[in-house]
Amino acid sequence: MQEKDGHVAVMGCRKCFKCDNICPCRALYRVDGLVRVDYSKCILCMACVKACPNKALVPID
């Protein structure tokens, strides 16, 4: 997998847990039930963005 520029921002997580275990790099984790992104692990594959029904995970260039 190739690294890309940018990052994924978390905006309005509703704790639905649909993104759990979806990240192939294990870049997602939770703090007080809300999803967070470990940017040192994220490769911008967008699996989490596609999985989020609330559009709380947003790609930022």
C-alpha positions in Angstrom: 0.0 0.0 0.0 1.3 3.4 -0.9 1.2 6.4 1.4 -0.8 9.5 0.3 -0.8 13.1 1.3 -3.5 14.5 3.6 -5.3 13.0 6.5 -8.7 11.8 7.8 -10.5 14.1 10.2 -13.1 12.9 12.7 -16.0 15.3 12.9 -19.2 14.3 14.8 -18.6 10.7 15.7 -21.9 9.2 16.9 -20.3 6.0 18.5 -22.0 3.7 16.0 -18.9 1.4 15.9 -19.3 0.7 12.1 -15.7 1.6 11.6 -14.4 -0.8 14.2 -11.9 -3.3 12.8 -12.2 -1.9 9.3 -8.8 -0.3 9.1 -6.1 -2.6 7.6 -3.4 -0.6 9.4 -5.2 -0.4 12.8 -5.0 3.4 12.7 -8.4 3.8 14.4 -8.8 3.7 18.2 -11.3 5.0 20.7 -11.2 7.5 23.5 -14.3 7.8 25.7 -16.2 5.9 22.9 -15.3 8.3 20.2 -13.1 7.3 17.3 -9.7 8.8 16.8 -7.1 8.4 14.1 -3.4 7.6 14.7 -1.9 9.6 11.8 1.4 7.8 12.1 -0.3 4.6 11.0 -3.0 5.9 8.6 -2.2 5.3 4.9 -5.4 7.0 3.6 -7.0 3.9 2.2 -10.4 5.5 3.0 -11.9 2.2 4.3 -13.1 4.0 7.4 -14.5 6.9 5.4 -16.5 4.5 3.2 -17.7 2.5 6.3 -19.0 5.5 8.3 -22.8 5.9 7.8 -22.7 9.3 9.6 -20.0 10.8 7.4 -18.0 11.6 10.6 -14.7 10.5 9.0 -13.7 13.0 6.4 -10.7 13.1 4.1 -8.7 16.3 4.2 -6.1 17.2 1.5 
